[in-house]
Structure formats: C-alpha cells, structure tokens
Amino acid sequence: LSVTAHDPDSGNNAKVTYSLTEDTFQGMPVSSYVSINSNTGILYALGSFDYEQIKDLQLRVMASDSGDPPLSSNMSLRLLVLDQNDNAPEILYPSIPTDGSTGVELAPRSAEPG
C-alpha cells in the first residue's frame, strides 16, 4: 500500500515526507505492526497478520513539507485483514475412547453441523 501527497510549492517547500503518528493498537505502537518509507509513502507490514488476532488495523499517516514553518496534513487508513485457511479442523465428538476400542460412529454426509 502506498500514500501520495502533493504540494504545489517549489523547491524544499514542495518536498514531502511521510510518517506514522504515534498511535497504539492493542497496547503496542502502530509502528510495531507497519512502517512507512518517509520518501515514497510506501507502507510495509512488519510481520504477518493473523485474522483471529487482528481483524483490522487503524493508523494515521502524516505528510509534511520542508517549508519554514513546515506544514502538514493527516490521513486515516483502515487496513482490513482477510482470513485464510490456516487452522486444521479438530475432532470434538466422538472423543477418543479410553478402553482400547476404535470408537467408530457413522454419520451420513448429509448430516447438519453439530
């Protein structure tokens, strides 16, 4: 993902740099989840996101010029994490028998969940 800001000034007044604001998410700084290239505005994930732990991540990006005084603008981003098939199914019933039997129980394919 990348963000872009435009400053119609000239020279250093038009040079835009990007940064993340000092927000937190689940008690951790947002900068521990994503980083931003200050020159290009490209955002990078610093690790994999697990949908079961993080469904969405909200952050704010600041674009600042190099004028005197420096001017800036903010934008809010909401990153939606998609789920993927990363958990194997677990057999809950019937439980594993403790008497040494096979514990076979047949259910038709058309059986409803539960």
N, C-alpha and C positions, 0 to 999 in steps of 0.2 A: 504494500500500500504506500502511496506517496501523497503528499500535500504540496500545493503550489500557491505562493503568494506573489503578487505583482506590485511593485512600487514605481509609479511613473516619474519619480525624480531622476536625476542623473548623478553619475559618479558614485562616491561612497554612500550618498543618501539613498541610492537605489539598491544597494547591496542588502539582500535579505538573508537572515539566518533564522534557523528553526530550533526550537527547544520544547521539551515537555514541561508542563507546570508540575509543581511539587505535590501532586495528589497522591492519595493512598487507596489501595484496594485490598480488602481482606487483611488489613493491618500492615501491609507491605507497601513500599513506594511503587508507584506505577512504573518507574524506571527499572524495577527489578523484573518486569514482565516484557517490556518493549524498550527499544532505543530508537533514536532518530538521528539521521545524518544531518548535522547542522547546516551543511551547504546545499544539499539536494532535497531535503524534506522527505526522504525515503524512510519509512518506519520498518523496523526489523523485530521479529519475535525473538526473545532471548531463550526460548525453550518451547517445548510442545505444550499445547493447552489441552487439558482433559475436560471434556464436556461435563462429566459428573462432578467436577470441582469448580469449573468456571464456565458459565453459560454465555456471559457477555462481559466485556471489559470497557469501561468508560474512561476516556482520557481527554486532556486538553492540550492542544499544540499552540505555541506562541510563535508568531512570525515577527521579527524585529528588524528595523533598518539600521544603518550605521550612521545616521544623521546626528546632529548635535542641536537639540537633545534627541535621543533615539525615540522613535515612535514604534508602536507595536499593535498587533491585533491578535485575537484568540479565536480558535475554532474548537468545537467539541466533536469528538469522534466516539462512536459506539461500535466496538468490534464484536460481532456475533460469532460464537464458536459453534461449529457444526459437530454433531455426534457421528462417531464411526463405530464399526463393529470391532471393538477391542476387548470385549469381555466374553469369556466362554460360558455357555449355559451350565447350570448346576442342577443335578437331580435332587429334588427335595422329598419326593414321595415316589415309590415306597423307600423307606430308609434301608440302609444296608443291614441285612439280618445278622444277628449275633450268634445264631445257633448252627451256623455252617451251611444252611440251605441256600439255594440260589435266589430266593425271594422274587420269583418271576410273577409279574402281574400284567395281564394283557389289557390294552386299551385300544379301541378302534381308532383308525386315522381320523375319523370324523368327530372325535370327542372334542368338546369345548374346553377351553383353558380352565384349570382348577380341578 
